[in-house]
Amino acid sequence: MLKKNIGTPGRILRLTIAILLLALAIWQKSWIALALSLFTLFEAFMSWCIIYQLIGKNECPIEANKKNNPLAK
C-alpha cells in the first residue's frame, strides 16, 4: 500500500501538470510526454510521490497530525 505524502495543493499542481503534459503528448504525438503525463496523473490521484518517499518528505497534513497526536490510531 502506498502511504500518502502529498497534500491538496500538491495534488492540484500535479493534476494541472498531467493535463498539460497530456495535451503536449497529443499535439506532438510523443510517447514520452504521454508516459510522464500518466505517471503524474497517477501521483495526483494516489496522493503519493516516489521522490518524496525516497527523501522522507511528507506534505499530507492528516498524516502529520496523526504522527504528533499520541491518541490517533
N, CA, C and O atoms as a Maestro MAE file, in Angstrom:
{
 s_m_m2io_version
 :::
 2.0.0
}

f_m_ct {
 s_m_title
 :::
 protein
 m_atom[292] {
  # First column is atom index #
  i_m_mmod_type
  r_m_x_coord
  r_m_y_coord
  r_m_z_coord
  i_m_residue_number
  s_m_chain_name
  s_m_pdb_residue_name
  s_m_pdb_atom_name
  i_m_atomic_number
  :::
  1 25 0.836 -1.178 0.000 1 A "MET " " N  " 7
  2 3 0.000 0.000 0.000 1 A "MET " " CA " 6
  3 2 0.883 1.243 0.000 1 A "MET " " C  " 6
  4 15 1.914 1.286 0.671 1 A "MET " " O  " 8
  5 25 0.473 2.234 -0.747 2 A "LEU " " N  " 7
  6 3 1.228 3.472 -0.848 2 A "LEU " " CA " 6
  7 2 0.791 4.431 0.254 2 A "LEU " " C  " 6
  8 15 -0.399 4.692 0.429 2 A "LEU " " O  " 8
  9 25 1.758 4.946 0.987 3 A "LYS " " N  " 7
  10 3 1.467 5.884 2.061 3 A "LYS " " CA " 6
  11 2 1.351 7.291 1.475 3 A "LYS " " C  " 6
  12 15 2.241 7.743 0.755 3 A "LYS " " O  " 8
  13 25 0.262 7.975 1.782 4 A "LYS " " N  " 7
  14 3 0.031 9.316 1.244 4 A "LYS " " CA " 6
  15 2 1.092 10.278 1.759 4 A "LYS " " C  " 6
  16 15 1.382 10.322 2.954 4 A "LYS " " O  " 8
  17 25 1.673 11.054 0.829 5 A "ASN " " N  " 7
  18 3 2.675 12.038 1.235 5 A "ASN " " CA " 6
  19 2 2.545 13.351 0.460 5 A "ASN " " C  " 6
  20 15 3.458 14.177 0.486 5 A "ASN " " O  " 8
  21 25 1.421 13.549 -0.226 6 A "ILE " " N  " 7
  22 3 1.178 14.783 -0.974 6 A "ILE " " CA " 6
  23 2 -0.107 15.414 -0.457 6 A "ILE " " C  " 6
  24 15 -1.130 14.738 -0.345 6 A "ILE " " O  " 8
  25 25 -0.063 16.695 -0.144 7 A "GLY " " N  " 7
  26 3 -1.242 17.427 0.301 7 A "GLY " " CA " 6
  27 2 -2.081 17.892 -0.879 7 A "GLY " " C  " 6
  28 15 -1.734 17.640 -2.033 7 A "GLY " " O  " 8
  29 25 -3.178 18.565 -0.591 8 A "THR " " N  " 7
  30 3 -4.107 19.017 -1.626 8 A "THR " " CA " 6
  31 2 -3.468 19.983 -2.631 8 A "THR " " C  " 6
  32 15 -3.681 19.809 -3.831 8 A "THR " " O  " 8
  33 25 -2.700 20.987 -2.208 9 A "PRO " " N  " 7
  34 3 -2.083 21.872 -3.206 9 A "PRO " " CA " 6
  35 2 -1.142 21.116 -4.157 9 A "PRO " " C  " 6
  36 15 -1.094 21.414 -5.351 9 A "PRO " " O  " 8
  37 25 -0.409 20.157 -3.633 10 A "GLY " " N  " 7
  38 3 0.480 19.349 -4.461 10 A "GLY " " CA " 6
  39 2 -0.283 18.496 -5.450 10 A "GLY " " C  " 6
  40 15 0.141 18.323 -6.592 10 A "GLY " " O  " 8
  41 25 -1.415 17.961 -5.007 11 A "ARG " " N  " 7
  42 3 -2.248 17.148 -5.897 11 A "ARG " " CA " 6
  43 2 -2.812 17.990 -7.042 11 A "ARG " " C  " 6
  44 15 -2.834 17.551 -8.191 11 A "ARG " " O  " 8
  45 25 -3.267 19.202 -6.718 12 A "ILE " " N  " 7
  46 3 -3.826 20.082 -7.745 12 A "ILE " " CA " 6
  47 2 -2.741 20.474 -8.746 12 A "ILE " " C  " 6
  48 15 -2.988 20.501 -9.952 12 A "ILE " " O  " 8
  49 25 -1.553 20.775 -8.255 13 A "LEU " " N  " 7
  50 3 -0.440 21.118 -9.130 13 A "LEU " " CA " 6
  51 2 -0.095 19.947 -10.053 13 A "LEU " " C  " 6
  52 15 0.110 20.140 -11.252 13 A "LEU " " O  " 8
  53 25 -0.032 18.743 -9.502 14 A "ARG " " N  " 7
  54 3 0.283 17.564 -10.318 14 A "ARG " " CA " 6
  55 2 -0.803 17.275 -11.341 14 A "ARG " " C  " 6
  56 15 -0.503 16.861 -12.461 14 A "ARG " " O  " 8
  57 25 -2.058 17.487 -10.971 15 A "LEU " " N  " 7
  58 3 -3.157 17.281 -11.911 15 A "LEU " " CA " 6
  59 2 -3.065 18.273 -13.069 15 A "LEU " " C  " 6
  60 15 -3.288 17.908 -14.223 15 A "LEU " " O  " 8
  61 25 -2.737 19.516 -12.761 16 A "THR " " N  " 7
  62 3 -2.570 20.532 -13.803 16 A "THR " " CA " 6
  63 2 -1.410 20.174 -14.735 16 A "THR " " C  " 6
  64 15 -1.533 20.284 -15.955 16 A "THR " " O  " 8
  65 25 -0.301 19.751 -14.165 17 A "ILE " " N  " 7
  66 3 0.859 19.353 -14.968 17 A "ILE " " CA " 6
  67 2 0.516 18.148 -15.835 17 A "ILE " " C  " 6
  68 15 0.921 18.082 -16.996 17 A "ILE " " O  " 8
  69 25 -0.230 17.192 -15.276 18 A "ALA " " N  " 7
  70 3 -0.609 16.000 -16.036 18 A "ALA " " CA " 6
  71 2 -1.472 16.361 -17.237 18 A "ALA " " C  " 6
  72 15 -1.293 15.805 -18.321 18 A "ALA " " O  " 8
  73 25 -2.402 17.283 -17.052 19 A "ILE " " N  " 7
  74 3 -3.274 17.702 -18.159 19 A "ILE " " CA " 6
  75 2 -2.459 18.414 -19.235 19 A "ILE " " C  " 6
  76 15 -2.662 18.181 -20.426 19 A "ILE " " O  " 8
  77 25 -1.530 19.289 -18.814 20 A "LEU " " N  " 7
  78 3 -0.689 19.984 -19.787 20 A "LEU " " CA " 6
  79 2 0.217 19.008 -20.542 20 A "LEU " " C  " 6
  80 15 0.398 19.137 -21.753 20 A "LEU " " O  " 8
  81 25 0.781 18.036 -19.831 21 A "LEU " " N  " 7
  82 3 1.627 17.030 -20.486 21 A "LEU " " CA " 6
  83 2 0.812 16.159 -21.443 21 A "LEU " " C  " 6
  84 15 1.305 15.769 -22.501 21 A "LEU " " O  " 8
  85 25 -0.427 15.857 -21.075 22 A "LEU " " N  " 7
  86 3 -1.285 15.072 -21.953 22 A "LEU " " CA " 6
  87 2 -1.590 15.844 -23.230 22 A "LEU " " C  " 6
  88 15 -1.572 15.272 -24.320 22 A "LEU " " O  " 8
  89 25 -1.870 17.141 -23.103 23 A "ALA " " N  " 7
  90 3 -2.106 17.963 -24.286 23 A "ALA " " CA " 6
  91 2 -0.857 18.020 -25.161 23 A "ALA " " C  " 6
  92 15 -0.949 17.935 -26.385 23 A "ALA " " O  " 8
  93 25 0.301 18.164 -24.540 24 A "LEU " " N  " 7
  94 3 1.561 18.169 -25.284 24 A "LEU " " CA " 6
  95 2 1.793 16.830 -25.982 24 A "LEU " " C  " 6
  96 15 2.245 16.791 -27.127 24 A "LEU " " O  " 8
  97 25 1.485 15.742 -25.296 25 A "ALA " " N  " 7
  98 3 1.673 14.405 -25.872 25 A "ALA " " CA " 6
  99 2 0.791 14.208 -27.103 25 A "ALA " " C  " 6
  100 15 1.225 13.636 -28.104 25 A "ALA " " O  " 8
  101 25 -0.447 14.685 -27.019 26 A "ILE " " N  " 7
  102 3 -1.356 14.555 -28.162 26 A "ILE " " CA " 6
  103 2 -0.900 15.452 -29.305 26 A "ILE " " C  " 6
  104 15 -0.910 15.041 -30.465 26 A "ILE " " O  " 8
  105 25 -0.501 16.678 -28.974 27 A "TRP " " N  " 7
  106 3 -0.103 17.641 -30.001 27 A "TRP " " CA " 6
  107 2 1.175 17.208 -30.713 27 A "TRP " " C  " 6
  108 15 1.269 17.297 -31.937 27 A "TRP " " O  " 8
  109 25 2.159 16.740 -29.945 28 A "GLN " " N  " 7
  110 3 3.448 16.352 -30.512 28 A "GLN " " CA " 6
  111 2 3.537 14.861 -30.862 28 A "GLN " " C  " 6
  112 15 4.522 14.409 -31.446 28 A "GLN " " O  " 8
  113 25 2.496 14.106 -30.498 29 A "LYS " " N  " 7
  114 3 2.485 12.651 -30.692 29 A "LYS " " CA " 6
  115 2 3.716 12.015 -30.042 29 A "LYS " " C  " 6
  116 15 4.457 11.252 -30.662 29 A "LYS " " O  " 8
  117 25 3.898 12.360 -28.778 30 A "SER " " N  " 7
  118 3 5.075 11.931 -28.022 30 A "SER " " CA " 6
  119 2 4.694 10.877 -26.981 30 A "SER " " C  " 6
  120 15 3.853 11.116 -26.115 30 A "SER " " O  " 8
  121 25 5.331 9.707 -27.084 31 A "TRP " " N  " 7
  122 3 5.102 8.645 -26.116 31 A "TRP " " CA " 6
  123 2 5.719 8.991 -24.774 31 A "TRP " " C  " 6
  124 15 5.200 8.594 -23.731 31 A "TRP " " O  " 8
  125 25 6.816 9.721 -24.790 32 A "ILE " " N  " 7
  126 3 7.493 10.096 -23.542 32 A "ILE " " CA " 6
  127 2 6.618 11.058 -22.735 32 A "ILE " " C  " 6
  128 15 6.446 10.884 -21.529 32 A "ILE " " O  " 8
  129 25 6.071 12.064 -23.401 33 A "ALA " " N  " 7
  130 3 5.189 13.012 -22.712 33 A "ALA " " CA " 6
  131 2 3.930 12.301 -22.210 33 A "ALA " " C  " 6
  132 15 3.412 12.636 -21.144 33 A "ALA " " O  " 8
  133 25 3.440 11.325 -22.971 34 A "LEU " " N  " 7
  134 3 2.274 10.562 -22.542 34 A "LEU " " CA " 6
  135 2 2.592 9.748 -21.288 34 A "LEU " " C  " 6
  136 15 1.787 9.708 -20.357 34 A "LEU " " O  " 8
  137 25 3.743 9.107 -21.254 35 A "ALA " " N  " 7
  138 3 4.134 8.318 -20.082 35 A "ALA " " CA " 6
  139 2 4.298 9.215 -18.852 35 A "ALA " " C  " 6
  140 15 3.846 8.861 -17.762 35 A "ALA " " O  " 8
  141 25 4.939 10.365 -19.021 36 A "LEU " " N  " 7
  142 3 5.098 11.299 -17.902 36 A "LEU " " CA " 6
  143 2 3.748 11.820 -17.423 36 A "LEU " " C  " 6
  144 15 3.528 11.988 -16.224 36 A "LEU " " O  " 8
  145 25 2.849 12.074 -18.369 37 A "SER " " N  " 7
  146 3 1.517 12.549 -18.027 37 A "SER " " CA " 6
  147 2 0.755 11.503 -17.219 37 A "SER " " C  " 6
  148 15 0.132 11.834 -16.210 37 A "SER " " O  " 8
  149 25 0.800 10.264 -17.647 38 A "LEU " " N  " 7
  150 3 0.088 9.201 -16.936 38 A "LEU " " CA " 6
  151 2 0.668 8.963 -15.540 38 A "LEU " " C  " 6
  152 15 -0.078 8.724 -14.591 38 A "LEU " " O  " 8
  153 25 1.994 9.027 -15.415 39 A "PHE " " N  " 7
  154 3 2.613 8.850 -14.104 39 A "PHE " " CA " 6
  155 2 2.255 10.007 -13.174 39 A "PHE " " C  " 6
  156 15 1.973 9.788 -11.996 39 A "PHE " " O  " 8
  157 25 2.264 11.227 -13.689 40 A "THR " " N  " 7
  158 3 1.911 12.396 -12.882 40 A "THR " " CA " 6
  159 2 0.438 12.335 -12.479 40 A "THR " " C  " 6
  160 15 0.084 12.707 -11.360 40 A "THR " " O  " 8
  161 25 -0.413 11.869 -13.381 41 A "LEU " " N  " 7
  162 3 -1.832 11.691 -13.067 41 A "LEU " " CA " 6
  163 2 -2.005 10.636 -11.967 41 A "LEU " " C  " 6
  164 15 -2.820 10.811 -11.061 41 A "LEU " " O  " 8
  165 25 -1.247 9.556 -12.049 42 A "PHE " " N  " 7
  166 3 -1.275 8.522 -11.016 42 A "PHE " " CA " 6
  167 2 -0.877 9.109 -9.664 42 A "PHE " " C  " 6
  168 15 -1.523 8.837 -8.652 42 A "PHE " " O  " 8
  169 25 0.188 9.913 -9.646 43 A "GLU " " N  " 7
  170 3 0.625 10.544 -8.408 43 A "GLU " " CA " 6
  171 2 -0.463 11.444 -7.831 43 A "GLU " " C  " 6
  172 15 -0.691 11.448 -6.621 43 A "GLU " " O  " 8
  173 25 -1.131 12.202 -8.689 44 A "ALA " " N  " 7
  174 3 -2.168 13.121 -8.218 44 A "ALA " " CA " 6
  175 2 -3.341 12.358 -7.602 44 A "ALA " " C  " 6
  176 15 -3.848 12.760 -6.555 44 A "ALA " " O  " 8
  177 25 -3.773 11.285 -8.221 45 A "PHE " " N  " 7
  178 3 -4.919 10.545 -7.706 45 A "PHE " " CA " 6
  179 2 -4.584 9.688 -6.486 45 A "PHE " " C  " 6
  180 15 -5.448 9.461 -5.640 45 A "PHE " " O  " 8
  181 25 -3.366 9.217 -6.386 46 A "MET " " N  " 7
  182 3 -2.985 8.368 -5.262 46 A "MET " " CA " 6
  183 2 -2.397 9.169 -4.095 46 A "MET " " C  " 6
  184 15 -2.166 8.604 -3.026 46 A "MET " " O  " 8
  185 25 -2.154 10.458 -4.275 47 A "SER " " N  " 7
  186 3 -1.537 11.326 -3.250 47 A "SER " " CA " 6
  187 2 -0.193 10.776 -2.797 47 A "SER " " C  " 6
  188 15 0.140 10.822 -1.613 47 A "SER " " O  " 8
  189 25 0.561 10.264 -3.730 48 A "TRP " " N  " 7
  190 3 1.830 9.617 -3.407 48 A "TRP " " CA " 6
  191 2 2.882 10.029 -4.424 48 A "TRP " " C  " 6
  192 15 2.622 10.043 -5.627 48 A "TRP " " O  " 8
  193 25 4.067 10.364 -3.938 49 A "CYS " " N  " 7
  194 3 5.184 10.744 -4.801 49 A "CYS " " CA " 6
  195 2 6.392 9.893 -4.424 49 A "CYS " " C  " 6
  196 15 6.793 9.856 -3.260 49 A "CYS " " O  " 8
  197 25 6.958 9.222 -5.393 50 A "ILE " " N  " 7
  198 3 8.087 8.340 -5.131 50 A "ILE " " CA " 6
  199 2 9.309 9.124 -4.656 50 A "ILE " " C  " 6
  200 15 10.053 8.650 -3.797 50 A "ILE " " O  " 8
  201 25 9.519 10.309 -5.205 51 A "ILE " " N  " 7
  202 3 10.674 11.112 -4.801 51 A "ILE " " CA " 6
  203 2 10.518 11.572 -3.351 51 A "ILE " " C  " 6
  204 15 11.476 11.542 -2.578 51 A "ILE " " O  " 8
  205 25 9.302 11.998 -2.986 52 A "TYR " " N  " 7
  206 3 9.059 12.387 -1.597 52 A "TYR " " CA " 6
  207 2 9.296 11.211 -0.665 52 A "TYR " " C  " 6
  208 15 9.833 11.390 0.428 52 A "TYR " " O  " 8
  209 25 8.909 10.019 -1.075 53 A "GLN " " N  " 7
  210 3 9.111 8.847 -0.242 53 A "GLN " " CA " 6
  211 2 10.596 8.544 -0.076 53 A "GLN " " C  " 6
  212 15 11.038 8.173 1.012 53 A "GLN " " O  " 8
  213 25 11.361 8.697 -1.139 54 A "LEU " " N  " 7
  214 3 12.786 8.410 -1.076 54 A "LEU " " CA " 6
  215 2 13.538 9.374 -0.162 54 A "LEU " " C  " 6
  216 15 14.473 8.976 0.533 54 A "LEU " " O  " 8
  217 25 13.124 10.654 -0.165 55 A "ILE " " N  " 7
  218 3 13.820 11.629 0.681 55 A "ILE " " CA " 6
  219 2 13.153 11.821 2.038 55 A "ILE " " C  " 6
  220 15 13.666 12.561 2.877 55 A "ILE " " O  " 8
  221 25 12.018 11.166 2.263 56 A "GLY " " N  " 7
  222 3 11.343 11.238 3.552 56 A "GLY " " CA " 6
  223 2 10.494 12.467 3.761 56 A "GLY " " C  " 6
  224 15 10.210 12.824 4.904 56 A "GLY " " O  " 8
  225 25 10.080 13.123 2.701 57 A "LYS " " N  " 7
  226 3 9.258 14.325 2.813 57 A "LYS " " CA " 6
  227 2 7.783 13.930 2.860 57 A "LYS " " C  " 6
  228 15 7.370 12.961 2.224 57 A "LYS " " O  " 8
  229 25 6.997 14.692 3.621 58 A "ASN " " N  " 7
  230 3 5.568 14.428 3.720 58 A "ASN " " CA " 6
  231 2 4.833 15.756 3.784 58 A "ASN " " C  " 6
  232 15 5.047 16.539 4.709 58 A "ASN " " O  " 8
  233 25 3.957 16.023 2.798 59 A "GLU " " N  " 7
  234 3 3.167 17.254 2.771 59 A "GLU " " CA " 6
  235 2 1.733 17.022 3.206 59 A "GLU " " C  " 6
  236 15 0.953 17.972 3.267 59 A "GLU " " O  " 8
  237 25 1.369 15.804 3.506 60 A "CYS " " N  " 7
  238 3 0.000 15.473 3.852 60 A "CYS " " CA " 6
  239 2 -0.275 15.867 5.300 60 A "CYS " " C  " 6
  240 15 0.329 15.295 6.207 60 A "CYS " " O  " 8
  241 25 -1.177 16.836 5.548 61 A "PRO " " N  " 7
  242 3 -1.405 17.298 6.918 61 A "PRO " " CA " 6
  243 2 -2.070 16.243 7.793 61 A "PRO " " C  " 6
  244 15 -1.868 16.250 9.007 61 A "PRO " " O  " 8
  245 25 -2.845 15.350 7.227 62 A "ILE " " N  " 7
  246 3 -3.520 14.327 8.025 62 A "ILE " " CA " 6
  247 2 -2.488 13.376 8.631 62 A "ILE " " C  " 6
  248 15 -2.560 13.047 9.815 62 A "ILE " " O  " 8
  249 25 -1.546 12.946 7.832 63 A "GLU " " N  " 7
  250 3 -0.506 12.049 8.326 63 A "GLU " " CA " 6
  251 2 0.361 12.742 9.371 63 A "GLU " " C  " 6
  252 15 0.772 12.114 10.347 63 A "GLU " " O  " 8
  253 25 0.642 14.019 9.181 64 A "ALA " " N  " 7
  254 3 1.458 14.763 10.138 64 A "ALA " " CA " 6
  255 2 0.725 14.895 11.468 64 A "ALA " " C  " 6
  256 15 1.344 14.785 12.526 64 A "ALA " " O  " 8
  257 25 -0.587 15.129 11.427 65 A "ASN " " N  " 7
  258 3 -1.363 15.240 12.662 65 A "ASN " " CA " 6
  259 2 -1.410 13.913 13.400 65 A "ASN " " C  " 6
  260 15 -1.352 13.894 14.630 65 A "ASN " " O  " 8
  261 25 -1.513 12.821 12.691 66 A "LYS " " N  " 7
  262 3 -1.530 11.503 13.326 66 A "LYS " " CA " 6
  263 2 -0.190 11.229 14.016 66 A "LYS " " C  " 6
  264 15 -0.150 10.610 15.079 66 A "LYS " " O  " 8
  265 25 0.881 11.681 13.419 67 A "LYS " " N  " 7
  266 3 2.207 11.440 13.984 67 A "LYS " " CA " 6
  267 2 2.394 12.228 15.282 67 A "LYS " " C  " 6
  268 15 3.017 11.733 16.221 67 A "LYS " " O  " 8
  269 25 1.859 13.449 15.339 68 A "ASN " " N  " 7
  270 3 2.046 14.298 16.503 68 A "ASN " " CA " 6
  271 2 1.048 13.997 17.623 68 A "ASN " " C  " 6
  272 15 1.283 14.384 18.768 68 A "ASN " " O  " 8
  273 25 -0.065 13.313 17.315 69 A "ASN " " N  " 7
  274 3 -1.091 13.043 18.284 69 A "ASN " " CA " 6
  275 2 -0.949 11.598 18.781 69 A "ASN " " C  " 6
  276 15 -1.162 10.664 18.007 69 A "ASN " " O  " 8
  277 25 -0.599 11.400 20.034 70 A "PRO " " N  " 7
  278 3 -0.396 10.034 20.523 70 A "PRO " " CA " 6
  279 2 -1.700 9.241 20.630 70 A "PRO " " C  " 6
  280 15 -1.662 8.012 20.687 70 A "PRO " " O  " 8
  281 25 -2.851 9.915 20.659 71 A "LEU " " N  " 7
  282 3 -4.138 9.211 20.763 71 A "LEU " " CA " 6
  283 2 -4.672 8.762 19.413 71 A "LEU " " C  " 6
  284 15 -5.585 7.938 19.362 71 A "LEU " " O  " 8
  285 25 -4.131 9.280 18.323 72 A "ALA " " N  " 7
  286 3 -4.609 8.899 16.995 72 A "ALA " " CA " 6
  287 2 -4.115 7.490 16.658 72 A "ALA " " C  " 6
  288 15 -3.010 7.085 17.020 72 A "ALA " " O  " 8
  289 25 -4.974 6.769 15.958 73 A "LYS " " N  " 7
  290 3 -4.603 5.403 15.577 73 A "LYS " " CA " 6
  291 2 -4.107 5.340 14.163 73 A "LYS " " C  " 6
  292 15 -3.752 4.264 13.681 73 A "LYS " " O  " 8
  :::
 }
 m_bond[291] {
  # First column is bond index #
  i_m_from
  i_m_to
  i_m_order
  :::
  1 1 2 1
  2 2 3 1
  3 3 4 2
  4 3 5 1
  5 5 6 1
  6 6 7 1
  7 7 8 2
  8 7 9 1
  9 9 10 1
  10 10 11 1
  11 11 12 2
  12 11 13 1
  13 13 14 1
  14 14 15 1
  15 15 16 2
  16 15 17 1
  17 17 18 1
  18 18 19 1
  19 19 20 2
  20 19 21 1
  21 21 22 1
  22 22 23 1
  23 23 24 2
  24 23 25 1
  25 25 26 1
  26 26 27 1
  27 27 28 2
  28 27 29 1
  29 29 30 1
  30 30 31 1
  31 31 32 2
  32 31 33 1
  33 33 34 1
  34 34 35 1
  35 35 36 2
  36 35 37 1
  37 37 38 1
  38 38 39 1
  39 39 40 2
  40 39 41 1
  41 41 42 1
  42 42 43 1
  43 43 44 2
  44 43 45 1
  45 45 46 1
  46 46 47 1
  47 47 48 2
  48 47 49 1
  49 49 50 1
  50 50 51 1
  51 51 52 2
  52 51 53 1
  53 53 54 1
  54 54 55 1
  55 55 56 2
  56 55 57 1
  57 57 58 1
  58 58 59 1
  59 59 60 2
  60 59 61 1
  61 61 62 1
  62 62 63 1
  63 63 64 2
  64 63 65 1
  65 65 66 1
  66 66 67 1
  67 67 68 2
  68 67 69 1
  69 69 70 1
  70 70 71 1
  71 71 72 2
  72 71 73 1
  73 73 74 1
  74 74 75 1
  75 75 76 2
  76 75 77 1
  77 77 78 1
  78 78 79 1
  79 79 80 2
  80 79 81 1
  81 81 82 1
  82 82 83 1
  83 83 84 2
  84 83 85 1
  85 85 86 1
  86 86 87 1
  87 87 88 2
  88 87 89 1
  89 89 90 1
  90 90 91 1
  91 91 92 2
  92 91 93 1
  93 93 94 1
  94 94 95 1
  95 95 96 2
  96 95 97 1
  97 97 98 1
  98 98 99 1
  99 99 100 2
  100 99 101 1
  101 101 102 1
  102 102 103 1
  103 103 104 2
  104 103 105 1
  105 105 106 1
  106 106 107 1
  107 107 108 2
  108 107 109 1
  109 109 110 1
  110 110 111 1
  111 111 112 2
  112 111 113 1
  113 113 114 1
  114 114 115 1
  115 115 116 2
  116 115 117 1
  117 117 118 1
  118 118 119 1
  119 119 120 2
  120 119 121 1
  121 121 122 1
  122 122 123 1
  123 123 124 2
  124 123 125 1
  125 125 126 1
  126 126 127 1
  127 127 128 2
  128 127 129 1
  129 129 130 1
  130 130 131 1
  131 131 132 2
  132 131 133 1
  133 133 134 1
  134 134 135 1
  135 135 136 2
  136 135 137 1
  137 137 138 1
  138 138 139 1
  139 139 140 2
  140 139 141 1
  141 141 142 1
  142 142 143 1
  143 143 144 2
  144 143 145 1
  145 145 146 1
  146 146 147 1
  147 147 148 2
  148 147 149 1
  149 149 150 1
  150 150 151 1
  151 151 152 2
  152 151 153 1
  153 153 154 1
  154 154 155 1
  155 155 156 2
  156 155 157 1
  157 157 158 1
  158 158 159 1
  159 159 160 2
  160 159 161 1
  161 161 162 1
  162 162 163 1
  163 163 164 2
  164 163 165 1
  165 165 166 1
  166 166 167 1
  167 167 168 2
  168 167 169 1
  169 169 170 1
  170 170 171 1
  171 171 172 2
  172 171 173 1
  173 173 174 1
  174 174 175 1
  175 175 176 2
  176 175 177 1
  177 177 178 1
  178 178 179 1
  179 179 180 2
  180 179 181 1
  181 181 182 1
  182 182 183 1
  183 183 184 2
  184 183 185 1
  185 185 186 1
  186 186 187 1
  187 187 188 2
  188 187 189 1
  189 189 190 1
  190 190 191 1
  191 191 192 2
  192 191 193 1
  193 193 194 1
  194 194 195 1
  195 195 196 2
  196 195 197 1
  197 197 198 1
  198 198 199 1
  199 199 200 2
  200 199 201 1
  201 201 202 1
  202 202 203 1
  203 203 204 2
  204 203 205 1
  205 205 206 1
  206 206 207 1
  207 207 208 2
  208 207 209 1
  209 209 210 1
  210 210 211 1
  211 211 212 2
  212 211 213 1
  213 213 214 1
  214 214 215 1
  215 215 216 2
  216 215 217 1
  217 217 218 1
  218 218 219 1
  219 219 220 2
  220 219 221 1
  221 221 222 1
  222 222 223 1
  223 223 224 2
  224 223 225 1
  225 225 226 1
  226 226 227 1
  227 227 228 2
  228 227 229 1
  229 229 230 1
  230 230 231 1
  231 231 232 2
  232 231 233 1
  233 233 234 1
  234 234 235 1
  235 235 236 2
  236 235 237 1
  237 237 238 1
  238 238 239 1
  239 239 240 2
  240 239 241 1
  241 241 242 1
  242 242 243 1
  243 243 244 2
  244 243 245 1
  245 245 246 1
  246 246 247 1
  247 247 248 2
  248 247 249 1
  249 249 250 1
  250 250 251 1
  251 251 252 2
  252 251 253 1
  253 253 254 1
  254 254 255 1
  255 255 256 2
  256 255 257 1
  257 257 258 1
  258 258 259 1
  259 259 260 2
  260 259 261 1
  261 261 262 1
  262 262 263 1
  263 263 264 2
  264 263 265 1
  265 265 266 1
  266 266 267 1
  267 267 268 2
  268 267 269 1
  269 269 270 1
  270 270 271 1
  271 271 272 2
  272 271 273 1
  273 273 274 1
  274 274 275 1
  275 275 276 2
  276 275 277 1
  277 277 278 1
  278 278 279 1
  279 279 280 2
  280 279 281 1
  281 281 282 1
  282 282 283 1
  283 283 284 2
  284 283 285 1
  285 285 286 1
  286 286 287 1
  287 287 288 2
  288 287 289 1
  289 289 290 1
  290 290 291 1
  291 291 292 2
  :::
 }
}
